[in-house]
Amino acid sequence: VALDVAKRLEQKGKSVRVVSVPSFELFDRQDKTYQQTVLGDNVGQYWAIEAQSSFGWHRYIGRDGITVCVDDFGKSAPSSDLVKEYGFDIEKIVALAT
């Protein structure tokens, strides 16, 4: 989803960097210079798109960062319905970012 959102935003003239952080624990072990190289230091807006909890993301995206995450439990439906329910629709995210 993040890569598709990035492509759409780049088509609209936005500069986008997509970063995967599969392990907060391992990323936190890296030195600050490396972390800044990965995350960038001249970023207008940080986002986290995660089909899980937003817990932990704000230490990387800041208090003003935007999360598209799942912060509740108990939904059961076909994945296409859940994508819409939780806001993982590419067009919705692009609209939020522009």
C-alpha positions as CSV (number, residue, x, y, z in Angstrom):
1,V,0.0,0.0,0.0
2,A,2.7,2.5,0.9
3,L,4.6,1.9,-2.3
4,D,1.4,2.5,-4.3
5,V,0.6,5.6,-2.3
6,A,4.1,6.9,-3.0
7,K,3.8,6.3,-6.7
8,R,0.5,8.2,-6.8
9,L,2.0,11.1,-4.8
10,E,5.1,11.3,-6.9
11,Q,2.8,11.6,-10.0
12,K,1.4,14.6,-8.3
13,G,4.8,16.1,-7.9
14,K,5.5,15.1,-4.3
15,S,8.8,13.8,-3.1
16,V,8.2,10.6,-1.1
17,R,10.5,8.2,0.7
18,V,9.2,4.8,1.8
19,V,11.0,3.1,4.7
20,S,10.3,-0.4,6.0
21,V,11.0,-0.9,9.7
22,P,10.3,-4.6,10.3
23,S,11.8,-4.5,13.8
24,F,11.8,-1.4,16.0
25,E,14.2,-3.3,18.3
26,L,16.8,-3.8,15.6
27,F,16.3,-0.3,14.2
28,D,16.8,1.2,17.7
29,R,20.1,-0.6,18.0
30,Q,21.5,1.3,15.1
31,D,23.4,4.5,15.7
32,K,21.6,7.8,15.3
33,T,23.5,8.7,12.1
34,Y,22.2,5.6,10.4
35,Q,18.7,6.1,11.7
36,Q,18.7,9.7,10.3
37,T,20.0,8.5,7.0
38,V,17.1,6.1,6.7
39,L,14.4,8.4,8.0
40,G,15.7,11.6,6.5
41,D,16.1,14.9,8.3
42,N,14.4,17.3,6.0
43,V,10.9,15.8,5.9
44,G,7.8,17.8,5.7
45,Q,5.5,15.1,7.1
46,Y,6.1,11.6,8.5
47,W,3.5,8.9,8.0
48,A,3.2,5.3,9.3
49,I,1.1,2.9,7.3
50,E,0.8,-0.3,9.2
51,A,-1.9,-3.0,9.2
52,Q,-1.3,-3.3,13.0
53,S,-1.2,-1.0,16.0
54,S,0.2,2.4,15.8
55,F,2.0,1.7,19.1
56,G,5.6,2.7,18.8
57,W,5.5,4.6,15.5
58,H,5.4,8.1,17.1
59,R,9.0,7.8,18.3
60,Y,10.0,7.8,14.6
61,I,7.3,10.0,13.0
62,G,6.9,12.5,15.9
63,R,3.8,13.7,17.6
64,D,2.5,15.3,14.5
65,G,3.1,12.3,12.3
66,I,0.1,10.6,10.7
67,T,-0.7,7.0,11.2
68,V,-2.9,4.8,9.1
69,C,-3.0,1.8,11.4
70,V,-5.4,-0.6,13.2
71,D,-5.9,0.4,16.8
72,D,-8.8,-1.8,17.7
73,F,-9.8,-5.5,17.7
74,G,-12.6,-7.7,16.8
75,K,-13.4,-7.1,13.2
76,S,-13.9,-10.0,10.9
77,A,-14.7,-9.7,7.2
78,P,-13.3,-10.3,3.8
79,S,-10.0,-8.5,3.5
80,S,-11.3,-6.2,0.8
81,D,-13.9,-5.0,3.3
82,L,-11.4,-4.6,6.1
83,V,-9.1,-2.6,3.8
84,K,-11.9,0.0,3.4
85,E,-13.0,-0.2,7.0
86,Y,-9.5,0.6,8.3
87,G,-8.7,3.2,5.7
88,F,-6.0,1.3,3.8
89,D,-7.5,2.4,0.5
90,I,-4.8,3.9,-1.7
91,E,-7.0,6.8,-3.0
92,K,-8.1,7.7,0.6
93,I,-4.5,7.9,1.8
94,V,-3.4,9.9,-1.2
95,A,-6.3,12.3,-0.6
96,L,-5.2,12.7,3.0
97,A,-1.7,13.5,2.0
98,T,-2.5,16.1,-0.6
